[in-house]
Amino acid sequence: MQRIALVTGGMGGLGEAICIKLAALGDKVVTTYSPHNKTAQEWLRKMNDMGFGFKAYACDVSDFDSCKACVELITKDLGPIDVLVNNAGITRDMTFKKMTKADWDAVIHTNLDSTFNMTKQVMDGMTDRGWGRVINISSVNGTKGAFGQTNYAAAKAGMHGFTKSLSLEVAKKGVTVNTISPGYIGTKMVMAIPQEILDSKILPQIPQSRLGKPEEVAGLVAYLASEEAAFVTGANISINGGQHMF
Ligand code: CAA
């Protein structure tokens, strides 16, 4: 039977590559987009003109009730979710000295609370059905730390604490929970870093001397979502060109 895969923040960057990969493997792929996103319908049309058959739902992942309503609607329209990829995330990079409470809250709510908000909606169904995959997209900076990212690194580190604890609780129920920690991937988020910082501070730290490709991360998501990955749970898998090893 066709699986339903929900990828949060699937319009662009890593999320888009993940949606394309899972669809290519036969999943019915659903994504969420921020209610403020004015180009969502255009994106959806473009992707579906290419034959992907994506569905997209507006959802504020930082808001529990919005996630609840969104997943209820998806379940009613398509059926229960088998694979959840918690991918939506933002940055508000600045030194701690300049960071306001609002900058802290925005990143923690969008990147970490969202993981609870979305997973909470699908986990009981997965354990009841005896099969499920939750894949949390964290970051190299969750373990390594990064200049200007106290908020982001805290949220991304928190995601993996969540992964480890939840994976224990659902291990006997056929559900795996894993973290992927990408390094610097050639997405809009990374391209927003000032070029001189990228060239002088970041690229020299990457032994492969290049940014990663979204498709490389998508391939890892596809593996973790697969049947073959049934024994992988509670893991944090790096994909960072050798930048950071732990
Ligand atoms: N490492 C060490 N020193 C750094 C630095 C870095 N990465 N970035 C800036 N500095 C230094 C500058 O050289 C400068 O030093 P001097 O005062 O001696 O000249 C000083 O810090 C500048 O301090 P400011 O408070 O003025 O910093 P700023 O406001 O100009 O910029 C910043 C700070 C916005 C954080 C900028 O450094 C930046 O964008 N850094 C990149 C942060 C980053 O890696 N973000 C990742 C985004 S991608 C992502 O998050 C995806 C993923 O998961 C990997």
Residues whose N, C-alpha, C, O or C-beta is under 5 A from the ligand:
A	BS01	CAA	T91 D93 M94 T95 S138 S139 V140 A146 F147 G148 P182 G183 Y184 M189 V190 I193 P194 I197 K201
